[in-house]
């Protein structure tokens, strides 16, 4: 048999019990205080009433006249009974200066000595006291009756303590009724408040709430994804460590408006949107983020829950995969062309035209070698050279001629470690893809690429380095990557918008648009460079990236984080 351990009382239940006890104690204390106060006031009121009656009797001329008669009792007893009935006191005793009674509610007590203190009255003073006489405990007043300055009698009027208690009890009954009503009202109010508290706390007790808070804090700081909670006015209500890192914010931002966090305009707009956002890609200065927002509503907008996922490294790996895929496609295209040429050579030999076969094969080899020699001679950096060779084959498949300008010169080993080739692939690959998309279908369809270094003042360096042989990075030189196309160009009004994520002049159904140039711009800015777009000499657009060779390099968490995603849909 298992004993069921009772569940601890919920926090709302504990508060209700505590508040009920508190209200009961307060009401009981107030009732006791009021009872004691009312009893004291009743005693004081009884004393004042007895004093007034005794003074009125002592000042009555008929009393003084009766005292002068041989038998004062005959006239004073009926008078005293009448006064008791009219004034509501329990007794009126009139006595001689020695305390011998002339009147009493009990006629048998007439002629006996008054029980109480009369010394002060005998000296001409009126006083009040509580004393136990023949009728029991009473509050009484004793007043002298004077005749030409001489005390000729004494008057005592009093109210029994029992009667005073009865009056207090009547008041206490009314007080208890009021106290019970106050207790009931307080209990109902407490129950209503605690019912609402119970709904908000889901019936959990204090230990459970404390444990949940500890788990909440631990989970909040342990999760590496960013978590951001906004209130109804789009102010930061909560942000975890991952959110601070991914958004690049520091300090106490709780309570600050999203618009004041210094985030990119498009990311700020997504956070301020009232409708949910699902898996939206946004760029910051250093990262690629996937943003999801979910409004918290209960009849009205109460806030927004935002999750941030860092896909910078994933973007890098995807870019490398796309680059390898592009190279594979280029090799497949070349293999296909080589097979066609080989079939031509074989057919010529079979037709007995060997000399023409040799001439055809030699011409094709010289053409392919000339293209390779041109690219390698201009761009000695192996990764960029391979990229340009692959892009040349891809462009040819799409009917676009990709040429490397004659003034290009970028020797192997020239680039400093702070400017990795992977970031250059991101920049140049996306610019070339954008240009090929723009030039496709135009007449002529040409993309021209230039890559060289020059001093910051505009002085070109020879052979990719300074004329004097000095290190270009130490000389304050910068790398220039220029890509021109023969497309329709870029509207000058959109010159500042083409580098924003999502901007594209291509149809919306051509997926993947609007990210390539944004990634290129991000990589350029991370290395302290600039990326501009102008009109090319023969029409079309000319994109120019300038990267300082002496910059300390990108400060993103992963140096190759945004490397190489030549977006096939990067055209504007």
C-alpha positions as CSV (number, residue, x, y, z in Angstrom):
1,X,0.0,0.0,0.0
2,X,1.4,3.3,-1.1
3,X,0.8,6.4,0.9
4,X,0.1,9.4,-1.3
5,X,2.1,12.4,-0.1
6,X,-0.1,15.5,-0.3
7,X,1.0,18.1,-2.8
8,X,2.2,21.3,-1.2
9,X,-0.3,24.1,-1.2
10,X,0.0,26.4,-4.3
11,X,1.4,29.9,-3.9
12,X,-2.1,31.3,-4.4
13,X,-3.5,29.0,-1.7
14,X,-0.7,30.0,0.7
15,X,-1.3,33.6,0.0
16,X,-5.1,33.2,0.5
17,X,-4.6,31.4,3.8
18,X,-2.1,34.0,5.0
19,X,-4.3,36.9,3.9
20,X,-7.4,35.3,5.5
21,X,-5.6,34.8,8.8
22,X,-4.2,38.4,8.6
23,X,-7.7,39.8,8.0
24,X,-9.1,37.8,10.8
25,X,-6.4,38.9,13.2
26,X,-6.8,42.5,12.2
27,X,-10.6,42.4,12.5
28,X,-10.3,40.6,15.9
29,X,-7.8,43.0,17.2
30,X,-9.8,45.9,16.0
31,X,-13.0,44.4,17.6
32,X,-11.1,43.9,20.9
33,X,-9.7,47.3,20.9
34,X,-13.1,48.8,20.1
35,X,-14.8,46.8,22.8
36,X,-12.2,47.9,25.4
37,X,-12.5,51.5,24.2
38,X,-16.3,51.4,24.2
39,X,-16.4,49.9,27.7
40,X,-14.1,52.7,28.9
41,X,-16.2,55.3,27.1
42,X,-19.4,53.7,28.6
43,X,-17.9,53.9,32.1
44,X,-16.9,57.5,31.5
45,X,-20.3,58.3,30.2
46,X,-21.9,56.6,33.2
47,X,-19.7,58.7,35.5
48,X,-20.7,61.9,33.7
49,X,-24.3,61.0,33.9
50,X,-24.1,60.1,37.6
51,X,-22.3,63.4,38.3
52,X,-24.8,65.5,36.5
53,X,-27.7,63.8,38.3
54,X,-26.1,64.2,41.7
55,X,-25.3,67.9,41.0
56,X,-28.8,68.6,39.9
57,X,-30.3,67.0,43.0
58,X,-27.8,68.9,45.3
59,X,-28.7,72.2,43.7
60,X,-32.5,71.6,43.9
61,X,-34.2,74.0,46.4
62,X,-36.8,71.4,47.3
63,X,-34.0,69.0,48.5
64,X,-32.5,71.7,50.7
65,X,-36.0,72.6,52.0
66,X,-36.7,68.9,52.8
67,X,-33.4,68.5,54.7
68,X,-34.5,71.3,57.0
69,X,-37.6,69.4,58.0
70,X,-37.7,67.1,61.1
71,X,-38.3,64.0,58.8
72,X,-36.4,64.5,55.5
73,X,-37.1,60.9,54.3
74,X,-40.8,61.5,53.9
75,X,-40.2,64.1,51.2
76,X,-36.9,63.0,49.8
77,X,-37.7,59.2,49.2
78,X,-40.5,59.8,46.6
79,X,-38.4,62.5,45.0
80,X,-35.4,60.2,44.7
81,X,-37.5,57.4,43.2
82,X,-38.9,59.8,40.6
83,X,-35.5,61.1,39.7
84,X,-34.2,57.5,39.2
85,X,-37.0,56.7,36.9
86,X,-36.6,59.9,34.8
87,X,-32.8,59.9,34.5
88,X,-32.1,56.2,34.1
89,X,-29.7,55.9,37.0
90,X,-29.8,52.8,39.2
91,X,-29.8,54.5,42.5
92,X,-30.1,57.9,44.1
93,X,-29.1,58.1,47.8
94,X,-29.5,61.3,49.8
95,X,-27.8,61.2,53.3
96,X,-26.9,63.5,56.2
97,X,-23.3,64.8,56.5
98,X,-22.3,61.7,58.5
99,X,-23.5,59.3,55.8
100,X,-26.8,58.1,57.3
101,X,-29.2,57.4,54.4
102,X,-32.4,59.3,54.0
103,X,-33.2,57.6,50.7
104,X,-32.4,54.3,49.0
105,X,-33.9,52.1,46.2
106,X,-34.4,49.5,48.9
107,X,-36.4,51.1,51.8
108,X,-34.9,48.6,54.2
109,X,-31.5,50.3,53.8
110,X,-32.8,53.7,54.9
111,X,-31.2,54.8,58.2
112,X,-28.1,52.7,57.6
113,X,-24.6,54.1,56.9
114,X,-23.7,54.7,53.3
115,X,-21.2,52.3,51.8
116,X,-18.6,54.3,50.0
117,X,-16.2,57.2,50.4
118,X,-17.7,60.5,51.5
119,X,-14.7,62.3,53.0
120,X,-14.1,64.5,50.0
121,X,-17.8,65.4,49.7
122,X,-17.8,66.3,53.4
123,X,-15.1,68.8,52.6
124,X,-17.3,70.3,49.8
125,X,-15.9,68.5,46.8
126,X,-17.8,66.5,44.2
127,X,-16.0,63.3,43.0
128,X,-16.7,60.1,41.0
129,X,-15.6,56.5,41.9
130,X,-16.3,52.9,41.3
131,X,-17.4,51.1,44.4
132,X,-19.2,47.9,45.5
133,X,-22.2,48.8,47.6
134,X,-25.5,47.1,48.6
135,X,-26.5,46.9,44.9
136,X,-23.2,45.6,43.7
137,X,-20.3,47.3,41.8
138,X,-21.3,50.7,40.5
139,X,-20.0,53.9,39.1
140,X,-21.2,56.6,41.4
141,X,-20.8,60.3,42.0
142,X,-21.0,62.0,45.5
143,X,-21.9,65.7,45.8
144,X,-22.3,67.9,48.9
145,X,-25.5,69.8,49.6
146,X,-24.5,73.2,51.0
147,X,-26.5,75.8,52.8
148,X,-24.8,79.2,53.3
149,X,-21.4,77.5,52.9
150,X,-22.1,74.7,55.3
151,X,-22.5,71.0,54.2
152,X,-25.9,70.0,55.4
153,X,-26.2,66.8,53.3
154,X,-24.7,64.5,50.7
155,X,-26.2,63.2,47.4
156,X,-24.9,60.0,45.6
157,X,-26.2,58.9,42.2
158,X,-24.8,55.8,40.5
159,X,-25.1,53.3,37.7
160,X,-24.4,49.6,38.2
161,X,-21.3,48.1,36.4
162,X,-23.6,45.3,35.2
163,X,-25.7,47.9,33.4
164,X,-22.6,49.4,31.9
165,X,-21.4,46.0,30.7
166,X,-24.8,45.4,29.1
167,X,-24.5,48.6,27.2
168,X,-21.0,47.6,26.0
169,X,-22.2,44.2,25.0
170,X,-25.0,45.7,22.9
171,X,-22.3,47.8,21.1
172,X,-20.1,44.7,20.9
173,X,-22.8,42.7,19.1
174,X,-23.1,45.5,16.5
175,X,-19.4,45.6,16.2
176,X,-19.1,41.8,15.7
177,X,-21.7,42.1,13.0
178,X,-19.6,44.8,11.2
179,X,-16.4,42.8,11.8
180,X,-18.0,39.6,10.4
181,X,-19.1,41.6,7.3
182,X,-15.6,43.1,6.9
183,X,-14.0,39.6,7.3
184,X,-16.4,38.2,4.7
185,X,-15.8,41.0,2.3
186,X,-12.0,40.7,2.8
187,X,-12.2,36.9,2.3
188,X,-14.2,37.3,-0.9
189,X,-11.8,40.0,-2.2
190,X,-8.8,37.8,-1.3
191,X,-10.3,34.8,-3.0
192,X,-11.0,36.7,-6.2
193,X,-7.4,38.1,-6.2
194,X,-5.9,34.8,-5.5
195,X,-8.0,33.1,-8.1
196,X,-6.5,35.4,-10.6
197,X,-3.1,34.8,-9.2
198,X,-3.7,31.0,-9.4
199,X,-4.5,31.4,-13.1
200,X,-1.3,33.3,-13.7
201,X,0.9,30.9,-11.6
202,X,-0.9,27.8,-13.0
203,X,-1.5,26.6,-9.5
204,X,2.2,26.2,-8.7
205,X,3.6,26.7,-5.2
206,X,6.6,28.9,-4.2
207,X,9.1,26.0,-4.5
208,X,7.9,25.1,-8.0
209,X,8.0,28.7,-9.1
210,X,11.5,29.1,-7.7
211,X,12.7,25.9,-9.4
212,X,11.1,26.9,-12.7
213,X,12.8,30.3,-12.5
214,X,16.2,28.6,-11.9
215,X,15.6,26.2,-14.8
216,X,14.5,29.2,-17.0
217,X,17.6,31.1,-16.2
218,X,19.9,28.1,-16.8
219,X,18.2,27.2,-20.1
220,X,18.2,30.9,-21.2
221,X,21.9,31.2,-20.8
222,X,22.8,27.7,-21.9
223,X,21.1,27.8,-25.3
224,X,23.4,29.1,-28.0
225,X,20.7,30.3,-30.3
226,X,19.6,33.9,-29.8
227,X,16.4,34.5,-27.9
228,X,14.8,38.0,-27.8
229,X,11.5,38.9,-26.2
230,X,9.8,42.2,-26.9
231,X,6.9,43.8,-25.1
232,X,3.8,45.4,-26.6
233,X,5.7,48.6,-27.3
234,X,8.6,46.7,-29.0
235,X,11.0,47.2,-26.2
236,X,13.5,44.6,-25.1
237,X,11.9,42.6,-22.3
238,X,14.5,39.8,-22.3
239,X,17.6,38.8,-24.2
240,X,19.9,35.9,-23.6
241,X,23.7,35.7,-24.1
242,X,23.3,34.2,-27.6
243,X,21.1,37.0,-28.7
244,X,23.5,39.6,-27.5
245,X,26.4,37.9,-29.3
246,X,24.4,37.4,-32.6
247,X,23.0,41.0,-32.6
248,X,26.3,42.5,-31.5
249,X,24.8,44.5,-28.6
250,X,26.4,45.1,-25.3
251,X,25.4,46.6,-22.0
252,X,22.0,46.7,-20.4
253,X,19.5,46.9,-23.3
254,X,16.5,45.6,-21.4
255,X,13.8,48.3,-21.7
256,X,15.4,49.8,-24.8
257,X,13.4,50.1,-28.1
258,X,14.4,47.8,-30.9
259,X,14.8,50.9,-33.1
260,X,17.6,52.1,-30.7
261,X,19.7,49.0,-30.9
262,X,21.6,50.1,-34.0
263,X,20.6,47.0,-36.1
264,X,20.4,47.0,-39.9
265,X,17.2,48.6,-41.2
266,X,15.8,45.4,-42.7
267,X,16.4,43.4,-39.5
268,X,14.9,46.2,-37.4
269,X,11.8,46.2,-39.7
270,X,11.5,42.4,-39.3
271,X,11.5,42.8,-35.5
272,X,9.0,45.6,-35.6
273,X,6.6,43.7,-37.9
274,X,3.3,42.7,-36.4
275,X,2.9,39.6,-38.6
276,X,5.1,36.5,-37.9
277,X,8.3,36.0,-39.9
278,X,9.5,32.5,-40.7
279,X,13.1,31.6,-41.5
280,X,14.0,35.0,-42.9
281,X,17.7,35.5,-43.7
282,X,19.1,38.8,-42.5
283,X,22.7,40.2,-42.6
284,X,24.4,42.1,-39.8
285,X,27.9,43.5,-40.1
286,X,29.5,40.2,-39.3
287,X,26.9,37.4,-39.5
288,X,24.1,35.8,-41.5
289,X,21.1,35.2,-39.3
290,X,17.9,33.2,-39.8
291,X,15.1,35.2,-38.0
292,X,11.8,33.8,-36.8
293,X,9.2,36.0,-35.0
294,X,6.0,35.0,-33.3
295,X,3.6,37.6,-31.9
296,X,2.3,36.9,-28.4
297,X,-1.4,37.8,-28.4
298,X,-4.4,37.4,-26.2
299,X,-7.0,39.6,-27.8
300,X,-4.3,42.3,-28.1
301,X,-0.6,42.6,-29.1
302,X,1.3,41.7,-25.9
303,X,4.7,41.3,-27.4
304,X,6.9,39.3,-29.8
305,X,9.2,36.3,-29.3
306,X,12.2,36.3,-31.6
307,X,14.6,33.5,-32.2
308,X,17.9,34.0,-34.0
309,X,20.0,31.3,-35.6
310,X,23.5,31.8,-36.8
311,X,24.0,30.3,-40.3
312,X,27.2,32.1,-41.0
313,X,29.3,28.9,-41.0
314,X,26.6,27.1,-42.8
315,X,26.5,29.8,-45.4
316,X,30.3,29.4,-45.8
317,X,30.1,25.7,-46.3
318,X,27.2,26.1,-48.7
319,X,29.2,28.6,-50.6
320,X,32.1,26.2,-50.9
321,X,29.8,23.5,-52.1
322,X,28.4,25.8,-54.7
323,X,31.8,26.7,-55.8
324,X,32.9,23.1,-56.1
325,X,29.6,22.4,-57.9
326,X,30.4,25.2,-60.3
327,X,33.9,23.9,-61.0
328,X,32.4,20.4,-61.6
329,X,29.9,21.8,-64.0
330,X,32.7,23.7,-65.8
331,X,34.8,20.5,-66.0
332,X,31.8,18.6,-67.3
333,X,31.2,21.3,-70.0
334,X,34.8,21.2,-70.9
335,X,34.8,17.4,-71.1
336,X,31.7,17.6,-73.3
337,X,33.4,20.1,-75.6
338,X,36.6,18.0,-75.6
339,X,34.6,14.9,-76.6
340,X,33.1,16.8,-79.5
341,X,36.5,18.0,-80.6
342,X,37.9,14.5,-80.3
343,X,35.1,13.1,-82.4
344,X,35.8,15.7,-85.0
345,X,39.5,14.8,-85.0
346,X,38.7,11.1,-85.3
347,X,36.2,11.7,-88.1
348,X,38.8,13.7,-90.1
349,X,41.4,10.9,-89.6
350,X,38.9,8.3,-90.8
351,X,38.2,10.4,-93.9
352,X,41.9,10.4,-94.6
353,X,42.4,14.1,-93.9
354,X,45.1,13.7,-91.2
355,X,46.7,17.1,-91.8
356,X,43.4,18.9,-91.3
357,X,42.8,16.9,-88.1
358,X,46.2,17.9,-86.7
359,X,45.6,21.5,-87.6
360,X,42.2,21.4,-85.9
361,X,43.5,19.8,-82.7
362,X,46.5,22.1,-82.5
363,X,44.3,25.2,-82.9
364,X,41.9,24.0,-80.1
365,X,44.8,23.2,-77.8
366,X,46.3,26.6,-78.4
367,X,43.0,28.3,-77.8
368,X,42.4,26.5,-74.5
369,X,46.0,27.1,-73.4
370,X,45.8,30.8,-74.3
371,X,42.8,31.2,-72.1
372,X,44.5,29.5,-69.2
373,X,47.7,31.4,-69.7
374,X,45.8,34.7,-69.8
375,X,44.0,34.1,-66.6
376,X,47.0,32.6,-64.7
377,X,49.3,35.4,-66.0
378,X,46.9,38.1,-64.8
379,X,45.8,36.4,-61.5
380,X,48.5,34.3,-60.0
381,X,46.6,33.7,-56.8
382,X,45.5,30.1,-57.3
383,X,42.0,30.2,-55.7
384,X,41.0,33.3,-57.7
385,X,42.5,31.9,-60.9
386,X,40.5,28.7,-60.5
387,X,37.4,30.7,-59.8
388,X,37.8,32.8,-62.9
389,X,38.5,29.7,-65.1
390,X,35.4,28.0,-63.8
391,X,33.3,31.2,-64.2
392,X,34.6,31.6,-67.8
393,X,33.3,28.1,-68.7
394,X,30.0,28.8,-67.0
395,X,29.6,32.1,-68.7
396,X,30.4,30.6,-72.1
397,X,27.6,28.0,-71.6
398,X,25.2,30.9,-71.0
399,X,26.4,32.7,-74.1
400,X,28.4,35.3,-72.2
401,X,32.0,36.1,-72.9
402,X,34.1,36.6,-69.7
403,X,37.4,38.3,-70.2
404,X,40.1,39.3,-67.8
405,X,41.4,42.8,-68.6
406,X,45.0,43.2,-69.7
407,X,45.8,45.5,-66.9
408,X,45.0,42.9,-64.2
409,X,47.9,41.7,-62.2
410,X,47.7,39.8,-58.9
411,X,50.7,37.7,-58.1
412,X,50.6,34.6,-55.8
413,X,51.6,35.4,-52.2
414,X,50.7,39.1,-52.5
415,X,47.6,39.0,-50.3
416,X,48.2,39.3,-46.5
417,X,46.8,36.6,-44.1
418,X,44.2,39.1,-42.9
419,X,42.6,39.0,-46.4
420,X,41.9,35.3,-46.9
421,X,41.2,34.0,-50.4
422,X,37.9,32.6,-49.3
423,X,36.5,36.1,-48.6
424,X,37.8,37.2,-52.0
425,X,35.8,34.3,-53.6
426,X,32.7,35.6,-51.8
427,X,33.2,39.1,-53.2
428,X,34.5,38.3,-56.7
429,X,32.3,35.2,-57.3
430,X,29.1,37.1,-56.4
431,X,30.0,40.1,-58.5
432,X,30.8,37.9,-61.5
433,X,27.6,35.9,-61.1
434,X,25.6,39.2,-60.9
435,X,27.3,40.5,-64.0
436,X,26.7,37.3,-66.0
437,X,23.1,37.4,-65.1
438,X,22.9,41.0,-66.2
439,X,24.7,40.5,-69.5
440,X,23.0,37.3,-70.6
441,X,20.8,37.9,-73.6
442,X,22.3,41.3,-74.4
443,X,24.3,42.1,-77.6
444,X,27.2,42.0,-77.0
445,X,27.2,39.8,-74.0
446,X,30.4,40.4,-72.2
447,X,31.7,40.6,-68.6
448,X,35.1,42.1,-67.9
449,X,37.1,41.4,-64.7
450,X,40.0,43.4,-63.5
451,X,42.1,42.6,-60.4
452,X,45.1,44.6,-59.3
453,X,46.6,46.6,-56.4
454,X,47.3,50.3,-56.2
455,X,48.4,52.8,-53.6
456,X,45.7,54.6,-51.7
457,X,46.5,57.8,-53.6
458,X,45.7,56.1,-56.8
459,X,49.3,55.1,-57.9
460,X,49.2,51.7,-59.6
461,X,51.7,49.1,-58.4
462,X,53.7,47.1,-60.9
463,X,53.4,43.4,-61.0
464,X,50.9,43.4,-58.2
465,X,53.5,45.0,-55.9
466,X,55.1,48.4,-55.4
467,X,57.6,49.5,-58.0
468,X,60.3,49.6,-55.5
469,X,59.6,46.1,-54.4
470,X,58.2,47.1,-51.0
471,X,55.4,45.2,-49.3
472,X,52.1,46.7,-50.6
473,X,50.4,46.2,-47.3
474,X,53.1,48.2,-45.5
475,X,52.8,50.8,-48.3
476,X,49.1,51.5,-47.6
477,X,48.0,49.8,-50.8
478,X,44.6,48.4,-51.6
479,X,43.3,45.6,-53.7
480,X,40.9,46.6,-56.5
481,X,38.4,44.1,-57.9
482,X,36.3,45.5,-60.8
483,X,33.6,43.7,-62.7
484,X,31.8,45.4,-65.6
485,X,29.0,44.0,-67.8
486,X,27.1,45.0,-70.9
487,X,23.7,44.7,-69.3
488,X,21.1,47.3,-68.8
489,X,22.9,48.9,-65.9
490,X,21.6,50.0,-62.5
491,X,19.3,52.9,-61.9
492,X,21.2,55.6,-60.1
493,X,18.3,55.9,-57.7
494,X,18.9,52.3,-56.6
495,X,22.7,52.7,-56.2
496,X,22.4,52.5,-52.4
497,X,19.8,49.7,-52.4
498,X,21.5,47.1,-54.6
499,X,23.6,45.9,-51.7
500,X,20.7,45.3,-49.4
501,X,19.4,41.8,-48.8
502,X,16.3,41.1,-50.9
503,X,16.8,43.9,-53.5
504,X,16.6,42.5,-57.0
505,X,15.4,43.7,-60.4
506,X,14.8,40.1,-61.5
507,X,11.4,38.5,-61.3
508,X,10.4,37.4,-57.8
509,X,9.9,33.7,-58.9
510,X,13.6,33.3,-59.7
511,X,14.5,32.1,-56.2
512,X,17.6,33.1,-54.4
513,X,17.7,36.7,-55.6
514,X,19.0,39.6,-53.6
515,X,21.5,37.8,-51.3
516,X,24.7,37.6,-53.4
517,X,25.5,41.4,-53.5
518,X,24.5,41.7,-49.8
519,X,27.0,39.0,-48.9
520,X,29.7,40.6,-51.0
521,X,29.0,44.0,-49.4
522,X,29.2,42.4,-45.9
523,X,32.6,40.8,-46.6
524,X,33.9,44.1,-48.0
525,X,32.8,46.1,-45.0
526,X,34.2,43.5,-42.6
527,X,37.6,44.1,-44.1
528,X,37.3,47.9,-44.0
529,X,36.8,48.3,-47.7
530,X,34.2,49.9,-50.0
531,X,31.9,48.5,-52.7
532,X,30.4,50.9,-55.2
533,X,28.4,50.6,-58.4
534,X,28.6,53.1,-61.4
535,X,27.8,53.1,-65.1
536,X,30.3,51.2,-67.3
537,X,31.8,53.0,-70.3
538,X,30.0,50.9,-72.9
539,X,26.7,50.8,-70.9
540,X,25.8,48.4,-68.2
541,X,27.0,48.4,-64.6
542,X,30.5,48.5,-63.1
543,X,31.0,47.2,-59.6
544,X,34.2,48.1,-57.9
545,X,35.5,46.7,-54.5
546,X,38.4,48.3,-52.8
547,X,40.0,46.3,-49.9
548,X,42.9,47.8,-47.9
549,X,45.8,45.4,-47.6
550,X,46.9,46.7,-44.2
551,X,43.5,46.2,-42.5
552,X,43.7,43.9,-39.4
553,X,41.0,41.7,-41.1
554,X,37.5,40.6,-40.4
555,X,36.5,40.3,-36.7
556,X,33.7,37.9,-37.2
557,X,33.8,34.8,-34.9
558,X,34.7,32.6,-37.9
559,X,37.2,34.3,-40.2
560,X,35.9,32.4,-43.2
561,X,32.3,32.6,-42.1
562,X,31.0,34.2,-45.2
563,X,33.4,32.8,-47.7
564,X,32.4,32.0,-51.2
565,X,28.9,31.7,-51.9
566,X,28.8,32.7,-55.6
567,X,25.1,33.0,-55.7
568,X,23.7,31.9,-59.1
569,X,20.8,34.2,-58.3
570,X,22.8,37.1,-57.2
571,X,22.0,39.5,-60.0
572,X,20.1,42.6,-59.5
